[in-house]
Amino acid sequence: MTHAWTDPGSHAVQFYDNEPFVHHAIAEYFTQGVGSGDPLILVSRPHTFKAVAEHLTSGRYGPAIDAADRILFIDAEIALPQIMEGDTLDPTRAERLFKHVLSQACPSRAHGAVRLYGEIVDMLCQRGHHATALQFEGLATVLLDLKPQLSILCGYATERFKDDTTAAQLRAVCQKHTHVIPAESFTDARDDRTRHQQAVMLQHNALDLMLAAQRSPRMRTSQGTTPGQTIYLIDDNASLRRSLSRLLTSANWPVRTFDTAEAFLAELDKLSSGCLVVDIQLPGMSGLELVHRLTDARLSWPIIVMSGLQDSRAESEALRLGARAYLRKPFDSQALLEAIARAHL
């Protein structure tokens, strides 16, 4: 693994939907591009260490590694109460603890580095302390200035950001890091992940785009043209709905999601005007049938169509019916944002 976010001085964050994925991800993070004498630090729940140790022992990621000898394991369930005062983080105690941990990690080569994977922040979010997790992330600034050089990878389950209140914290989490990656983007593909691949790629792009949006005046302008207009997203893939919803929310668009065309139509009379983003392959009424019905009803909302099929006739028909854009899955997340911006909501 030679990605920039593994380099010394990096502070990356990974998001994941399924724990088995993240266990594979940690094993890869601890083996790919790592010197045999580079220290590995795992600050996690005990069951995470156990799962990672089994992967490393299997030799699946190279020569078998005895995790007990190679990994400096810090039980996060024991460490967390030591750095908290009730529900409040004690920054001094937290800094002291991690400086002590780093003092035990010494690379065997001149330019060696230390890799640290931590999930204390995820534990804080699991307990509803999202603001405290953000405060804890600030500790990385201190640690990255220490020697030996450190590479940090933090892990968050995406379910910690599933409601409107916590979803707003997602952007702040991304801003605390130099790189944003979901665990499912790691190269290990031996698990049953085909059904997640498309949603994962879009999630990856969405999270990267959150960071890019902070740096790009053009993106800030296009994403915030008409606050209050709602994007109505219809797709039967729950993972994809969540990924695209996070993307659109991060771009300051209010979002409503539906899993079928029928569910959308049942609510249509109650909905304010907005932009419809609909997949063609839906159970029951297809997305193309929905576009046809809305066109016949002279609904003037802009419509963007998505499809995982290479179907030129469906594309022509959708555009003939007035769709503003036809996006072939998998598409770059910026393509969706720009299509919405061009719709002139």
C-alpha positions in Angstrom: 0.0 0.0 0.0 1.7 3.2 -1.2 -1.2 5.6 -0.9 -0.4 9.2 0.2 -2.6 8.8 3.3 -0.2 6.1 4.7 2.8 8.4 4.5 4.3 9.7 7.7 2.5 12.9 8.8 -0.8 11.8 7.3 -4.0 11.8 9.4 -6.6 9.8 7.4 -10.1 8.7 8.3 -12.0 5.7 7.0 -15.7 5.2 7.0 -17.2 1.7 6.9 -20.6 0.1 6.8 -19.6 -3.4 8.0 -17.1 -4.4 10.6 -15.6 -7.4 8.7 -14.5 -4.9 6.0 -12.7 -2.7 8.5 -10.9 -5.6 10.1 -9.5 -6.5 6.6 -8.6 -2.9 6.1 -6.6 -2.6 9.3 -4.7 -5.8 8.4 -3.8 -4.3 5.1 -2.9 -1.0 6.6 -0.5 -2.8 9.0 1.2 -4.8 6.2 1.3 -3.1 2.9 4.3 -0.9 2.4 5.4 -1.4 6.0 8.9 -2.2 7.0 9.5 -5.3 9.2 10.7 -3.2 12.0 8.1 -0.4 11.8 6.0 -0.3 15.0 2.2 -0.9 14.7 -0.2 0.6 17.2 -3.8 -0.5 17.5 -6.1 1.4 19.8 -9.3 -0.5 19.6 -11.9 -2.6 21.1 -10.6 -6.1 22.1 -12.7 -7.9 19.4 -11.2 -5.7 16.7 -7.7 -6.7 17.8 -8.7 -10.4 17.9 -10.1 -10.2 14.3 -7.1 -8.3 13.0 -4.7 -10.7 14.7 -6.4 -13.7 13.0 -6.0 -12.0 9.6 -2.4 -11.3 10.1 -1.7 -14.9 11.4 -3.3 -16.3 8.3 -0.6 -15.0 6.0 -3.2 -13.6 3.7 -1.4 -10.3 3.6 2.1 -11.7 3.2 4.3 -13.6 5.7 2.3 -14.6 8.8 2.6 -12.1 11.6 2.3 -12.8 15.3 0.1 -9.9 16.3 0.9 -10.3 20.0 4.6 -9.7 19.2 4.2 -7.1 16.5 1.3 -4.9 17.5 1.3 -2.6 20.5 -2.4 -3.0 21.5 -4.2 -0.4 23.6 -7.6 -1.6 24.8 -9.8 1.4 23.9 -12.4 0.4 26.4 -9.9 0.7 29.2 -8.1 3.8 27.8 -11.2 5.8 27.2 -12.2 6.2 30.9 -8.7 7.2 31.7 -8.9 10.3 29.5 -12.4 11.3 30.2 -13.9 13.2 33.1 -17.5 12.0 33.0 -18.6 12.9 29.4 -15.8 15.5 29.0 -12.4 14.8 27.4 -9.4 15.7 29.5 -6.9 16.9 26.7 -3.9 16.8 29.1 -4.5 13.2 30.2 -5.2 12.2 26.6 -1.9 13.8 25.4 0.0 12.2 28.2 -1.4 8.7 27.5 -0.6 8.8 23.8 2.9 10.3 24.3 3.6 7.4 26.6 2.3 4.9 24.0 4.5 6.5 21.3 7.6 6.4 23.6 7.3 2.6 23.4 7.4 2.6 19.6 10.8 2.8 18.1 11.4 2.0 14.4 14.4 -0.3 13.7 15.5 1.6 10.6 16.6 5.2 10.2 13.6 6.4 8.2 11.1 4.1 9.8 7.7 5.2 10.8 4.9 4.3 13.1 1.4 3.4 11.9 -1.5 3.9 14.4 -5.1 2.8 13.8 -7.6 4.2 16.4 -11.3 3.8 17.0 -11.7 5.7 20.2 -13.4 8.4 18.1 -15.9 5.8 16.9 -16.6 4.7 20.4 -17.3 8.3 21.4 -19.7 8.7 18.5 -21.4 5.4 19.3 -22.1 6.9 22.7 -23.5 10.1 21.2 -20.4 12.3 21.9 -19.7 13.5 18.4 -18.4 16.9 19.6 -16.0 15.1 22.0 -14.8 12.9 19.1 -13.9 16.0 17.1 -12.1 17.4 20.1 -10.1 14.2 20.4 -9.2 14.3 16.7 -7.4 17.6 17.5 -4.9 15.6 19.5 -3.4 14.4 16.2 -1.8 17.8 15.6 0.3 17.3 18.7 1.2 13.6 18.0 2.2 14.2 14.4 4.8 16.7 15.5 6.5 14.0 17.6 9.3 11.6 16.7 9.3 8.9 15.5 7.1 10.0 12.6 3.5 8.9 12.8 0.8 7.9 10.3 -2.7 7.9 11.8 -5.8 6.2 10.5 -9.1 6.7 12.3 -12.2 4.6 11.8 -15.8 5.5 12.0 -18.9 3.4 11.3 -21.2 5.3 8.9 -24.2 4.4 11.1 -22.9 7.0 13.6 -24.0 9.7 11.1 -27.4 8.3 10.1 -29.8 11.1 11.4 -30.0 14.8 10.5 -28.2 16.0 13.6 -25.2 13.6 13.4 -25.0 13.9 9.6 -24.1 17.5 10.1 -21.0 16.3 12.0 -19.8 14.4 9.0 -18.3 17.4 7.2 -16.5 18.5 10.4 -15.0 15.0 10.8 -13.7 15.1 7.2 -12.2 18.6 7.8 -10.1 17.2 10.7 -8.2 14.8 8.4 -5.7 15.0 5.5 -7.4 12.1 3.6 -10.8 10.5 3.6 -11.4 6.9 2.7 -14.0 4.2 3.3 -12.8 0.8 4.5 -14.5 -0.8 1.5 -12.1 0.9 -0.9 -9.2 -1.2 0.3 -7.9 -3.7 -2.3 -9.1 -6.8 -0.5 -12.1 -8.1 -2.5 -12.3 -11.6 -1.2 -15.5 -10.9 0.8 -18.9 -10.7 -0.7 -18.9 -7.0 -1.6 -20.2 -6.9 -5.1 -23.5 -5.4 -4.0 -21.7 -2.7 -2.1 -19.1 -1.7 -4.7 -21.1 1.0 -6.5 -22.3 2.6 -3.3 -18.8 2.5 -1.8 -17.2 4.2 -4.7 -19.8 7.0 -4.6 -19.3 7.3 -0.9 -15.5 7.6 -1.4 -16.0 10.3 -4.0 -18.6 12.1 -1.8 -16.2 12.2 1.2 -13.3 13.4 -0.9 -15.6 16.0 -2.4 -16.4 17.4 1.0 -12.8 18.3 1.4 -12.5 19.7 -2.1 -15.6 21.8 -1.6 -13.9 23.6 1.3 -11.0 24.6 -1.0 -12.8 25.4 -4.2 -14.8 28.7 -4.5 -16.5 27.4 -7.7 -17.8 24.3 -5.9 -19.1 26.5 -3.0 -20.9 28.6 -5.4 -22.5 25.8 -7.4 -23.5 23.9 -4.3 -25.2 26.7 -2.5 -27.1 28.4 -5.3 -30.6 28.0 -3.9 -30.8 26.9 -0.3 -34.1 25.4 0.6 -34.7 23.5 -2.7 -35.1 19.8 -2.0 -33.5 16.9 -3.9 -35.8 13.9 -4.2 -33.7 10.8 -4.6 -35.4 7.5 -5.7 -33.3 4.3 -5.7 -34.0 0.9 -4.4 -30.4 0.3 -3.3 -30.3 1.4 0.4 -26.5 1.7 0.5 -26.5 3.9 -2.6 -29.3 6.1 -1.1 -27.3 6.6 2.0 -24.2 7.4 0.1 -25.8 9.9 -2.3 -27.8 11.4 0.6 -24.6 12.1 2.5 -23.1 13.6 -0.6 -26.0 15.9 -1.3 -26.3 16.9 2.4 -22.6 17.8 2.5 -23.2 20.0 -0.5 -26.0 21.9 1.4 -28.9 20.4 -0.4 -32.0 19.2 1.6 -32.7 15.6 0.6 -35.7 13.2 0.7 -35.2 9.6 -0.3 -37.6 7.0 -1.6 -37.0 3.3 -2.5 -39.7 3.1 -5.1 -41.5 5.3 -7.6 -44.8 4.4 -5.9 -43.6 5.7 -2.6 -42.6 9.0 -4.2 -45.9 9.4 -6.0 -47.8 8.7 -2.7 -46.1 11.8 -1.2 -46.0 14.0 -4.3 -49.0 16.2 -3.4 -47.4 17.0 -0.1 -43.9 17.9 -1.5 -42.6 21.3 -2.3 -40.9 21.8 -5.7 -37.4 20.5 -6.1 -35.2 18.3 -8.3 -35.9 14.6 -8.9 -32.9 12.2 -9.2 -34.3 8.8 -10.1 -32.8 5.4 -11.0 -34.3 3.7 -14.1 -34.2 0.1 -12.7 -36.7 0.2 -9.9 -39.0 -2.6 -8.6 -42.6 -2.0 -9.7 -42.9 1.2 -11.7 -39.6 1.9 -13.5 -37.9 5.2 -13.3 -38.6 5.8 -17.0 -42.3 5.1 -16.4 -42.2 7.6 -13.6 -40.6 10.3 -15.8 -43.2 9.6 -18.5 -46.1 10.0 -15.9 -44.6 13.2 -14.5 -44.2 14.7 -18.0 -47.8 13.9 -18.9 -48.8 15.6 -15.7 -46.8 18.6 -16.8 -44.7 18.6 -13.7 -42.0 21.2 -14.3 -39.4 19.9 -11.8 -36.0 19.2 -13.3 -35.3 15.5 -13.5 -31.9 13.7 -13.5 -31.9 10.0 -14.5 -29.4 7.4 -13.3 -28.9 3.9 -14.8 -26.5 1.0 -14.3 -27.2 -0.3 -17.8 -25.7 0.7 -21.1 -29.0 1.4 -22.8 -28.9 4.1 -25.4 -32.6 3.8 -26.2 -33.5 4.4 -22.5 -31.2 7.3 -22.4 -32.7 8.8 -25.6 -36.2 8.3 -24.2 -35.4 9.9 -20.9 -33.8 13.0 -22.6 -36.7 13.2 -25.0 -39.1 13.3 -22.1 -37.2 16.2 -20.6 -34.6 14.8 -18.2 -31.9 17.3 -17.7 -29.1 14.7 -17.5 -28.6 11.0 -17.8 -25.9 9.6 -15.5 -24.4 6.1 -16.1 -23.5 4.3 -12.9 -20.9 4.3 -11.5 -20.5 8.0 -12.0 -18.3 10.5 -10.4 -20.1 12.3 -7.5 -19.1 15.7 -8.9 -21.0 14.9 -12.1 -24.2 14.6 -10.0 -23.6 17.9 -8.2 -22.9 19.7 -11.4 -26.0 18.2 -13.1 -28.1 19.5 -10.2 -26.4 22.9 -10.4 -27.1 23.1 -14.1 -30.7 22.4 -13.5 -31.1 26.0 -12.2 -33.4 25.1 -9.3 
